[in-house]
Amino acid sequence: MAEGGGGEGGAIGGEMKLEHTPTWIVAAVCSIIVLISLIAERLLHHLGKFLKKKNQKPLFEALQKVKEELMLLGFISLLLTVFQGAIQRICIPPNWTNHLLPCKKDEGPTSGAEAHFRAHSFVGAGARRLLSESDFGSEHCSSKHKVPLLSLEAIHQLHIFIFVLAITHVTFSLVTMLLGMIKIREWKHWEDAIQKEIKGDASRKVTHVHQFEFIKDRFQGIGKDSVILSWLHSFAKQFYGSVTKSDYTTMRLGFIMTHCRGNPKFNFHKYMVRALEADFKKVVGISWYLWVFVVIFLLLNVGGWHTYFWIAFIPLVLLLAVGTKLEHVITQLAHEVAEKHSAIEGDLVVKPSDEHFWFHRPRIVLYLIHFILFQNAFEIAFFFWILTTYGFDSCIMGQVGFIVPRLVIGIIIQILCSYSTLPLYAIVTQMGSYFKKAIFDEHIQEGLVGWAKKVKKRKEQKMGTNNTSIEEPSANIELKSLMGKKDPLIDEGKSSHGEESML
């Protein structure tokens, strides 16, 4: 290689520096990168305008969350690029690189640098070699008889993996949401049929509780007299007919009679879809604790442990547990009614309650689904990254007997979560003690938020002057109503206290 990279020798025998690179190459590469970036930015911008035009604020907020993740990725990329020189100048003893290796080293004497680069094969081996012979970091550490903390090639591949992981997670979340919404929209004809059947003066005949189809399916069948059989039935139920028409009709009526008794024609399906769209904003993001899991999994990727095979079962077990619990909540609702009543006048009404959920918090289910989708995306992203970077026969890829089950498990999780668990979550979590703000239309939500802020500010001003007011108890009630308590009874623009809506 010619010194300084100049002349024909520098252009042919080594890497061309920017100062010796033709300007048309620099301009062409920059133009392509800028063009691709602008196209992506414009597509996201127009998608956002389309969602706002269609009054899809929850999906618009989810899109904003995706933009935040992309901005975070850009910042990570910037940090890795700016500090790669500083990272290379961090030197460690060669024997430190002999522990927790993703691939077992070959027997025989090797130099410290060779051992180190082999130790980092999970992010560097098999790809093009970015570290040149004149690399300052390598020479700096070699003069001290040490090795760099991380090679330039390792930093490059780690950068790519983080980007692939984030893109895969967002893509898988979108696919899961779309497939789940397709399944949920199949229930719309049930809602339409119920709306047509509702009459103002419906006869309230007395019916034996065991004659209701909901009770027949959920109480009189398998598991009536055995808790174990009841849980086993709930486990199997998530794989076929997870939600039937009788389930939907009963839970819909239970929700309306608890939260909006004055409006029997309340569109429960529309509310459920809006609530799920609002929750999607949480699912599509990558929270800090998910990045912690990524670091832990990378740490445990030790040769011979087959870590990525065993962790593939974590999201599968969690998904099955979540599906079983959601099915069991429906069963519990049936048991409560069947055990308290022998006959019922009118329609069967169940009582929503947070007590049916883990730790009395329905939202825990959403966090578990978030983790499941991310962990599954991590498995798939890691597989394809290794496959495209190092090949199928790489030591990190593992044996075929460990690879195929991981892929099968990933596909099962994606299908089951899309067509069973997510629709179950959408309807069953409405059986909690409180409703979600999606029960209000968009303009009413904005009005209530402003109203609550004014009430809170007025309350703080009164407390600051140490004056008591009879309006304070009502202010607390109004704030609780906004937060989703059971006080408001939505009746076509009227509040729970019978007052006309402010809007």
Disulfide bonds with the S-S distance in Angstrom:
Cys91-Cys141 2.08
Cys103-Cys395 1.62
